[in-house]
Amino acid sequence: MRPLDLVIEPEPGNATEAGGILNPAGARGPDGHLYLFPRLVAKGNYSRIGIARVQFDSSGEPCDIERLGIALEPEMPYELRPDGGGCEDPRVTYVEPLERYVMTYTAFSPFGPRIALAFSYDLMHWERLGLATFEPYEGIHFDGVDNKDAAMFPLAVPNPSEQLELAILHRPLFPGTLPEDTMLMEEDRDIDLHRESIWISYTPAVPSDVPYPLAHFTSHHRLAAPVSDWELLKIGSGAPPVMTKHGWLFIYHGVADVAAPDSDAHQLTYSAGVMVLAKDHPQELLYRSTHPVLSPQPSMGPRGTPSNVVFPTAIDRRDDIGEPDRLDVYYGMNDFRIGVARLDVPPTLPLTGEADPPASQTR
């Protein structure tokens, strides 16, 4: 994956972006244009979800954005806190069985981050569906646990019982599994497979005029746990899955503890990796990158902090220019701005990557 020239910075004088413009969702609208839904951070870490249209130059490269307004801002009790609130880090997927766009986002509630959903016909007007709920699974309770990084599949796929349903990827943040927690553990620690993994959960593909059951998920399946050094502290969903000739390509993020230059201080570093899931059974992992496909570059951010975050959240398959094997990935840079990188799908799929660490065991 190689970075492109476009870097989207906060707009000078815009109070809603005083703390950054980052981590955008993305989708092609009914008009064929690419729209981004960035997290806009105001003073006090108060986050809204904006709307912007991407502009392209004569060669088809993204070159700028046109800001169009706000998609969602904190209004519901589950999005508000006594000291503020937030609608954060969205992903948007056009879900074909529903004939709607579905947005998954993080609601920053008094109880912590939770997955919330909204839907739209046109990307301009959004209706909330509320918080996602999850049935327990083998003694694991997802409700009441911090959860983020959710992304929907665009098509119905087989659940563990071979029934076609809609699917969501998510990463519950069970107590003790935050990067700040795991970085303090011994390097050879055992990974808690059920509590440190990305999960797939399912919900019925309801008729297009009844979208509300969409927010309740069952039939959970653990997809992948941290494996490689660059993701050992945490993995989580990135951009929504997109179909390629090899199967469902899924950009995700991993977190590692990297020593800061000329310092003994700990520094959490976020990088991007790739998984490919089987087309007909996306619970089956076909490929997983053993090294990051995109890592932060060693430079200083505008706030004087190291650029140690690459956080992918949107993906655009370039069918618009006749290049379906080209994927443009939009990602948060240093929790402040937005970058774009190009990923080209290779002719063949390398045989590498494991779902779980070979020596790991469930605690």
N, C-alpha and C positions, 0 to 999 in steps of 0.2 A: 504494500500500500504506500502510495507517495502523496505527500501534501500538495494541494493546489494553491493557487495564489490568493484566493479570496480568504480574508480574515474579517469577521464581523465584530466591530468594536461597539461598546456602549455609545449612545448618541450624546454628545456634549450638551449639557443643560437639561437633559431629560431626567426628571426626578425618578421616574419609574425604573430607570436603568442605572441609577447612581452606583449600585453595587454589582452591576454586571448584566450582560446578556449572554446566555449560555444554554447548554443542554437542550437543543431544540428537537421537537418532533418534526416529521416531514411527511407530506403526501401530495400526490398529483390530484388536482381538483377536477371537477366535471368539465372545466374549460381547458384542461391539459396543462395548465401552469403548475409549477411546483410551489407549494406553500410551506413555510416553516412556522412552528409554534414554539418560540423560545421561552425559556424561563427568564423573566425580567425581575431583577432584584432591586428593590428600593431600600431606603434607609431602614435599619433595624432588621435586615434579612426578611423583609416582607415581599413575598414573591407572587407575581401574576404570570399568566400564560398569554403571550402576545400572538399576533398574526402578522406574517410578513410574506410578500411574494418575492421569489428569487428571480433575478434578472440574469440573462445570459448574453455573452458577446456573440459576434458573428460566427465564431468557430464552435459555439455550443458550450463554452466553458462558463461556469457560474462566476459572475463578476460583481454583483451588488445585491442589495435587497431593498424593497419598498415596504416600509412599515404601514400596516393597515389598521391597527387598533389592538383591542384586547379580546381574547377568546374567553378566558375565565379569570376571575379574581376572587379572593376569599370572601365568601358570603354565608356559607352553611356552617353550622356549629362544628362539624368535623373538619373544617378548614381554618378555624379561628382559635386563637389562644389569647389569654389575658394580655400578653405583650405583643400581639400581632397575629401572625398566621401565614398560610402559604398554600398556593397551588403550584406545584413544582414538577420539574423533570418529566414532561409528558412524552408519550409515544402515541402515534396515530396510525391506524390501519384501516383500509377499506375492507370491511368484512362482507364478502360477496353474498353469503346466505341471508344476511340481514339487509342487504342493499343500503348500508349505512357506513359512515366512518365511525370508528370507535376510538375514543381517546382514553388511555389509561394514564393516570398521573398520581403523584404523591400528594396526599392531603396532609398538611402539617397541623395536626390536631393537638388538643391538650394532652392526649394520651400518647403522642408520638406519631411517627410517620405511618400512614396507612394507604393502601391502594384504593383509589376512587376511579369511577368510570363516568364518561359522558358520551353522547352520540350526536351526530350531525348528518344532514343530507348534503350540505353544500360547503362545509368547512368554515363557514362564516357565523353560523348560529348553532349554539351547543346547548343540549339539554342534559342535565345531570341524571345519573342513574343511582348515585349513592356509593357507599363503601362496598367493596368486594367482601363477600363472606365465604368461608371455607369449611367444609365438613372435616371432622377429625380423621386422622389416618394412622392406624396402628399405634394408638396412644399419643400421637403427636397432634397438638392443638395449634392450628394456624391463627384462628381468631384470637384477638387480644395480644398478638405479637406484632412488633414492628415489621413492616413489609414494604418493599419498594421495587423499583426496576421491573415493572410489569410490562409485557408486550404481547399483543394478540397475533395469532395466525390469521391470514386473510381467508382461508378456506376451512371447511369442516374436515377433520382428520380423525382416524380411528383412535378411540380411547383404549385403555388396557383391556376392555371387554370386547373390542373390535366394533363398537358402535360409533358411527360418525357423529362427532360433536365439535363444538368450538373449543379452542384451546388457548390457554394463557401461560406464558412463562413468567415466573416470579422468583424472588429470593427473600424468604423470611429471614429476619434478623433476630434470631433467638438470643436470649441473654448470654453473654460471654463470647459471641461470634462476631462482634464488630472488629474491624482491623485494629483499633486501638486496644482491644482485649487480646487478640491472638498474637500481636507483635510482642507481647510480654511473656509469652510461653516459650518453652524450649524449642529449638529448631527441629528436633526430631519428634515432635509431638504427633500423636495419632489424630487424624482428621475425623471429626464427628460427622459421618457421612450424611445422616438425615438432617442435621442442623446447620451444615455449612454448604449446602448444595443449591443449585438452581433446580426448580421444580417445574413440571408441566401439570396443570390442572385443567379440568374440562367442565363444560356446561352445555346443556342441550342446544342444538341449532334451532331456536324457536322461530315461528313465523315472523316475517318482517314487520307485522303490525303489533307485535307483542315483545318489545325488546327488554322489558324489565327483569325477567328471570336471568338475564345475562350476567348479573352481578353475583350469582351464587355458584360456587365451583365445588366439584367432587372428583372422584376417580383420579386421585393424585398419583404422580409417578416422579421419582427422583431422577433427574437427568444427568447431572455431573457435579462433582466435587472439586475443590482445588487440587491440582496435581503438580504443575511446574513451579519453579522458584519464583517466576515473575508474577504469579497469581496466588501464592501460598497463603496469604492472609485473608483473602476473600475473593470470590468471583460473583458476578451478577449479570443480569441481562443488559444488553445494549440496545441496538436497533432491532425493530421487529424482523422476524424471519421473512426472507424473500426466496421465491422459487428460482433455482438455476438448473442447468442441465445435469448437475450431480445430485440434486436434492435441495432441501431447505438450508440455505446459507444463513447463519446466525452470527452476527457480530456481538461479542460480549466484552466485559471488562474484567481485569484482574488487578489485585492490589498486592504490592510487595513493600517490604521495609528496605529502603535503599539509603545508605549512609550519605549524608549531605557533604558536599565538597569542603575539605579542610575543617571538618567538624565531626564530633562524635554523636551529634544529635540524630535522633530517629527522624526519618522523612518518609511518609507514606507516598508511594508512587503508583499512579493509575495508568495502565496501558490497555491496549485493545488486542483481542485475539479473535479467532474464527472457529466456529464449529460448523459441520455439515451434517444434517440429520436426514434420515431416509425419507424419501418422498411419500411413500405409502404408510410408513410407521415412524413418525418423527421421534418416538422414544428411543429409536436405534441410532446411536452415534456412529457415523461413517468416518468422520475426520475431525481432528482437533489440533490446532497449531501448538507446537511445543515451545515456540518463541513468540513474542508479541509481533503483530503485523504493523503496529503503530505505537511508538513510545514517545513520551515527552522529550522535547529538545532542550538541551542545557542552555537556557536563556533566562533572563530576569523579566518578570511580569511588570505591569504598570504600577502595581502596588508595592514593588520592591521584594516580592516573594518569588521563590524559584518556580519555574514552569514545570510542575511535577504531576500534572493531570491531563490525561487524554480520556474522555468520557463519551463514547459513541452512543447516539440516541436516534439518528435518522438515517435512512438509506434510500437512494433514488436509483433504480435500474434505468439505464439510459435508452429505453425503447424509443424515446422521442427523437433521437438522432440515429436510430437504426443500429445501436450497439448494446444488445441485451446482455452481453458478457461484461459490460462496464458498469460498475457500481460506484456511485458517489456517496461517501459516508460523511455526514455532518456530526461534529463532535464538540463537546465543551473543552476549552483550553484553560487550564489554570483556574477553574471556577470563576471565570471573568468574561471570556469572549468565545467566539465560535470559529472553528476551522473546518476545512473540507479536505478530504483525501480521496484519491481514486484507487479502487481495487478492481483488478481485472481477473475474471474467473479463468483458471488455467484449463487447458484442453483435457488433462487427466487429473484425477484426485489422488494425492499421495496417501499412502496407507500408514497413518501415524496418529497418535493421540489416544489417550485412555480416558474413560469416564471417571475412574477413581484411582487414587494412588495405589500402586501394587501392594504396599506394605501396610495400608491403612486398615483400621478396624473400628467398628462402631463402638462407642463407649457404652 
